[in-house]
Amino acid sequence: FFGMILGDAGYGTVLIVLAWVLKKRYRKKQFIYDALRILRFCAAYAVFFGILYGEFFGDLGHRLFGLEPVCFERRIAVIPALVFALATGAAHLILGLSLGVVTALRKRSRREALFRLVSILAVLMVIVLVLSAFGLFPGALGRPVVLILLALTPLLFFTGGILAPLEFLKNLGNIVSYARIMAIGLTSVLLAFVANQIAGLTGDIVTGVIAAALLHFLNIILGVFAPAIHSLRLHYVEFFSKFLEHGGRRFEPLRR
């Protein structure tokens, strides 16, 4: 998610070099050393998605090297970027619910496992219904999907109790929460674009370079913290909540 949000090959390269340099300095401080290792991997994904988006310090790559996006340009193709973020969220949520089924079966809680399974089917049906409404799936699927959802409703109540519909709506809300991938990423793209525009409007090369460098530096700082915080939130709140539980049995593999 960090790479999807930052998505700039130039910023990612700067962060990789920075992490590599600082790792040597903080080798003996384990926490900082581990954080820099994680940052290096995250920055590598930022480079990867930056190539897909065609971004190198914003549109500077296009101006200097003719860099073109492989999939879409986020600054212009806002709707495709939003669809990509929501599709990623749906896949991530379904994976979490699937792991929830496995966790419930390990606890021998068949009712909870069935509830998770029914929730997966219901979420898939809603996705198909939405895609049909936008013409991405045949419109004839609309009525059968609605009938399947109506058939799944009693199962949701039976397996999840009276709060099952709220849990189902929460799952749908969790998917919508992944729209932050597009929104925060778009903010970074626009700030990089503005930095390049201001540099071109100064009328002086030195002043333009300094102004662009300062704005890009600010964007990189924001590009470390904002994607990291929101990526962690998507994992811990939207994903882990589907299958991880506090407490449980103590892990004692060597106990007789």
Residue pairs with C-beta under 8 A, 6 or more apart in sequence:
1 88
1 181
1 227
1 230
1 231
1 234
1 235
2 42
2 45
2 46
2 227
2 228
2 231
3 12
3 42
3 44
3 45
3 46
3 47
3 48
3 49
4 45
4 49
4 85
4 88
4 181
4 185
5 181
5 184
5 185
5 188
5 226
5 227
5 230
5 231
6 12
6 42
6 46
6 49
6 50
6 185
6 188
6 223
6 227
7 46
7 49
7 50
7 52
7 53
7 55
7 74
7 185
7 188
7 189
8 46
8 50
8 53
8 55
8 56
8 57
8 58
8 188
8 189
8 192
8 223
9 46
9 47
9 50
9 51
9 55
9 56
9 61
10 50
10 55
10 56
10 57
10 58
10 60
10 61
10 216
11 43
11 46
11 50
11 57
11 216
11 219
11 220
11 223
12 43
12 44
12 45
12 46
12 47
12 48
12 50
13 43
13 47
14 220
15 39
15 40
15 42
15 43
15 46
15 220
15 223
15 224
16 40
16 43
16 44
16 47
18 39
19 36
19 37
19 39
19 40
19 43
20 40
22 32
22 36
23 33
23 36
23 37
23 40
26 32
26 33
26 36
27 33
39 224
42 227
42 228
46 223
50 56
51 70
52 69
52 70
52 71
53 69
53 70
53 71
53 72
53 73
53 74
54 61
54 62
54 67
54 68
54 69
54 70
54 73
55 61
55 67
55 69
55 74
55 189
55 192
56 62
56 65
56 67
57 192
57 195
57 196
57 216
58 189
58 191
58 192
58 193
58 195
58 196
58 216
59 75
59 192
59 193
59 196
60 192
60 196
61 67
62 68
63 196
71 80
71 84
72 80
72 81
72 84
74 81
74 182
74 185
74 186
74 189
75 186
75 189
75 190
75 193
78 182
78 186
81 182
81 185
81 186
82 179
82 182
84 181
84 182
85 178
85 179
85 180
85 181
85 182
86 175
86 176
86 178
86 179
88 178
88 181
89 174
89 175
89 176
89 177
89 178
89 179
89 181
89 234
89 238
90 123
90 127
90 175
90 178
92 178
92 234
92 238
92 239
93 123
93 171
93 174
93 175
93 238
93 239
93 242
94 120
94 123
94 124
95 239
96 238
96 239
96 240
96 241
96 242
96 243
97 116
97 119
97 120
97 123
97 171
97 242
97 243
98 116
98 120
99 242
99 243
100 112
100 113
100 116
100 242
100 243
101 113
101 116
101 117
101 120
102 243
103 243
103 244
103 245
104 110
104 112
104 113
104 115
104 116
105 113
111 159
112 159
114 155
114 159
115 156
115 159
115 160
115 164
116 242
118 152
118 155
118 156
118 159
118 160
119 156
119 160
119 167
119 168
119 171
121 148
121 152
122 149
122 152
122 156
122 168
123 168
123 171
123 172
123 175
125 145
125 148
125 149
125 152
126 149
126 172
128 137
128 141
128 145
129 141
129 142
129 145
129 146
129 149
131 137
132 138
132 139
132 141
132 142
132 145
133 142
153 165
156 164
156 165
156 168
157 164
157 165
160 167
174 237
174 238
177 234
177 237
177 238
178 234
178 238
180 230
180 234
181 230
181 234
184 226
184 227
184 230
185 227
187 226
188 219
188 222
188 223
188 226
191 215
191 218
191 219
191 222
192 215
192 216
192 219
194 215
195 211
195 212
195 215
195 216
195 219
196 212
198 208
198 211
198 212
198 215
199 208
199 209
199 211
199 212
200 208
201 208
202 208
202 211
